[in-house]
Amino acid sequence: MAENEQNVGSGFLGQIKKNAALTIVMGVIVLITGILAIGSPFIAGVSVALAVGILLIVGGVGQVIFAIPTFAVSVGTGLVSTIIGVLSVLIGGYMLSNPGIALVTLTLFLAGYFIVSGILEAVLSFQAKPASGWGWSLFSGIVSVLLGIMIWNEFPMSGAWAVGILVGIRLIFGGWTLIMFGSAARGVTKGLAQA
């Protein structure tokens, strides 16, 4: 078993081994953030909607700035880039001015996100399988898929509470997963140092 853990040193696990303490600290921060989100689900949900609105505006402005020099190369590409940027700014502005409606809309996007990210996390957990803690990653992925399905089934009633609570739960499991990977990596690193 220890030989298998020593052989897992590349890619994702290699980075966790190098930064075990930071991984644990980030896991604790993510875990605490999840607990706070569950404590105030509506505030957390509106905060997510506002953050997405801000990101869309910033990304849209960047897209328009990128599009300006593109007109010299291709008017069509520049026009498409400009339209995408302006559309992003308009949608972001709408989300900032109507966070309640944005929250309901985000509920559907969040359901899809949880399902897709849960599947991907489960796949990644099998790539980390020789290391301790891979089961937590698999469990986290399965829970994410189940939460996505739950949001979808409860829509539109879930719009008022689901984003905050489900983001909180997802953060708790994600934080716990980071703590487990960091702890396992720290154990492997200490074992190698003692050998």
Phi, psi and omega per residue, in radians:
M1 nan -0.795 -3.133
A2 -1.128 -0.592 3.097
E3 -1.115 -0.723 3.105
N4 -1.077 -0.743 3.140
E5 -1.154 -0.601 3.124
Q6 -1.222 -0.570 -3.124
N7 -1.285 -0.334 -3.128
V8 -1.511 1.592 -3.072
G9 -2.327 0.100 -3.084
S10 -1.956 2.872 3.040
G11 1.093 -2.338 -3.044
F12 -0.993 -0.891 -3.099
L13 -1.193 -0.565 3.087
G14 -1.072 -0.715 3.105
Q15 -1.180 -0.668 3.108
I16 -1.137 -0.701 3.119
K17 -1.061 -0.734 -3.126
K18 -1.156 -0.522 -3.032
N19 -2.170 0.781 -3.056
A20 -1.041 -0.810 -3.106
A21 -1.135 -0.757 3.112
L22 -1.111 -0.664 3.104
T23 -1.078 -0.739 3.121
I24 -1.149 -0.780 3.129
V25 -1.075 -0.784 3.112
M26 -1.106 -0.654 3.090
G27 -1.069 -0.741 3.115
V28 -1.130 -0.750 3.131
I29 -1.090 -0.789 3.135
V30 -1.116 -0.710 3.118
L31 -1.074 -0.813 3.127
I32 -1.116 -0.710 3.096
T33 -1.062 -0.695 3.096
G34 -1.102 -0.734 3.111
I35 -1.096 -0.733 3.109
L36 -1.119 -0.681 3.128
A37 -1.126 -0.698 3.114
I38 -1.174 -0.599 3.130
G39 -1.154 -0.514 3.131
S40 -2.378 1.294 -3.010
P41 -1.132 -0.661 -3.122
F42 -1.191 -0.766 3.118
I43 -1.090 -0.745 3.115
A44 -1.104 -0.716 3.133
G45 -1.129 -0.783 3.107
V46 -1.133 -0.651 3.104
S47 -1.082 -0.718 3.097
V48 -1.103 -0.781 -3.142
A49 -1.071 -0.746 3.124
L50 -1.152 -0.720 3.127
A51 -1.096 -0.725 3.111
V52 -1.119 -0.709 3.092
G53 -1.041 -0.789 3.125
I54 -1.103 -0.777 3.139
L55 -1.098 -0.665 3.091
L56 -1.121 -0.712 3.122
I57 -1.123 -0.841 -3.139
V58 -1.071 -0.791 3.118
G59 -1.122 -0.665 3.121
G60 -1.143 -0.749 3.097
V61 -1.086 -0.746 3.092
G62 -1.078 -0.673 3.123
Q63 -1.121 -0.731 3.122
V64 -1.152 -0.740 3.108
I65 -1.078 -0.722 3.095
F66 -1.108 -0.606 -3.046
A67 -1.252 -0.493 -3.057
I68 -0.996 -0.932 3.127
P69 -1.220 -0.308 -3.129
T70 -1.215 -0.460 3.126
F71 -1.044 -0.541 -3.134
A72 -1.172 -0.517 -3.123
V73 -1.548 -0.814 -3.090
S74 -2.655 2.059 3.134
V75 -1.093 -0.686 -3.132
G76 -1.090 -0.835 3.125
T77 -1.131 -0.735 3.104
G78 -1.088 -0.707 3.138
L79 -1.163 -0.772 3.122
V80 -1.095 -0.781 3.115
S81 -1.077 -0.702 3.119
T82 -1.140 -0.770 3.136
I83 -1.076 -0.766 3.113
I84 -1.072 -0.772 3.137
G85 -1.105 -0.803 -3.141
V86 -1.121 -0.725 3.116
L87 -1.069 -0.738 3.105
S88 -1.080 -0.744 3.122
V89 -1.117 -0.764 -3.135
L90 -1.120 -0.773 3.128
I91 -1.153 -0.730 3.086
G92 -1.078 -0.741 3.094
G93 -1.116 -0.690 3.092
Y94 -1.097 -0.729 3.124
M95 -1.123 -0.661 3.122
L96 -1.211 -0.612 -3.114
S97 -1.462 -0.329 3.139
N98 -2.343 1.159 -3.052
P99 -1.132 -0.476 3.116
G100 -1.145 -0.813 3.102
I101 -1.160 -0.697 3.108
A102 -1.073 -0.650 -3.140
L103 -1.107 -0.741 3.109
V104 -1.123 -0.740 3.125
T105 -1.130 -0.719 3.137
L106 -1.117 -0.413 3.134
T107 -1.010 -0.761 3.124
L108 -1.196 -0.734 3.102
F109 -1.108 -0.674 3.138
L110 -1.117 -0.697 3.100
A111 -1.006 -0.827 3.108
G112 -1.102 -0.718 3.126
Y113 -1.056 -0.828 -3.123
F114 -1.067 -0.712 -3.128
I115 -1.143 -0.851 -3.109
V116 -1.178 -0.814 -3.117
S117 -1.156 -0.587 3.096
G118 -1.136 -0.735 3.098
I119 -1.094 -0.786 -3.134
L120 -1.139 -0.686 3.119
E121 -1.139 -0.664 3.090
A122 -1.105 -0.729 3.106
V123 -1.096 -0.782 3.127
L124 -1.108 -0.573 -3.132
S125 -1.107 -0.609 3.106
F126 -1.223 -0.481 3.066
Q127 -1.256 -0.452 3.134
A128 -1.672 0.118 -2.958
K129 -0.868 -0.674 -3.130
P130 -1.150 -0.384 -3.067
A131 -1.470 2.608 3.037
S132 -1.111 2.486 3.114
G133 1.674 -0.101 -3.128
W134 -1.119 -0.541 3.133
G135 -1.124 -0.600 3.088
W136 -1.136 -0.675 3.106
S137 -1.135 -0.733 3.094
L138 -1.102 -0.790 3.118
F139 -1.050 -0.753 3.113
S140 -1.063 -0.719 3.113
G141 -1.128 -0.731 3.126
I142 -1.127 -0.762 3.116
V143 -1.073 -0.693 3.124
S144 -1.062 -0.764 3.118
V145 -1.103 -0.773 3.141
L146 -1.107 -0.681 3.103
L147 -1.133 -0.695 3.098
G148 -1.071 -0.737 3.109
I149 -1.143 -0.694 3.133
M150 -1.098 -0.771 3.113
I151 -1.032 -0.824 -3.101
W152 -1.036 -0.768 -3.084
N153 -1.225 -0.483 -3.099
E154 -1.623 -0.034 -3.109
F155 -1.159 2.450 0.133
P156 -1.614 -0.097 -3.105
M157 -1.078 -0.490 -3.078
S158 -1.284 -0.192 -3.078
G159 -1.043 -0.561 -3.071
A160 -1.360 -0.491 -3.047
W161 -2.170 -0.422 -2.936
A162 -1.115 -0.753 -3.058
V163 -1.039 -0.871 -3.116
G164 -1.124 -0.827 -3.114
I165 -1.176 -0.798 -3.075
L166 -1.245 -0.620 3.027
V167 -1.111 -0.708 3.102
G168 -1.056 -0.814 3.127
I169 -1.101 -0.770 3.139
R170 -1.074 -0.711 3.110
L171 -1.141 -0.686 3.122
I172 -1.078 -0.840 3.140
F173 -1.168 -0.683 3.099
G174 -1.117 -0.733 3.099
G175 -1.112 -0.761 3.127
W176 -1.099 -0.682 3.106
T177 -1.085 -0.768 3.099
L178 -1.077 -0.733 3.127
I179 -1.077 -0.763 -3.134
M180 -1.137 -0.785 3.110
F181 -1.115 -0.754 3.128
G182 -1.103 -0.718 3.120
S183 -1.152 -0.741 3.118
A184 -1.115 -0.745 3.140
A185 -1.140 -0.682 3.111
R186 -1.103 -0.712 3.107
G187 -1.104 -0.740 3.122
V188 -1.137 -0.744 -3.130
T189 -1.106 -0.758 3.118
K190 -1.140 -0.675 3.102
G191 -1.092 -0.702 3.112
L192 -1.182 -0.645 -3.132
A193 -1.184 -0.590 -3.129
Q194 -1.373 -0.353 -3.084
A195 -1.312 nan nan
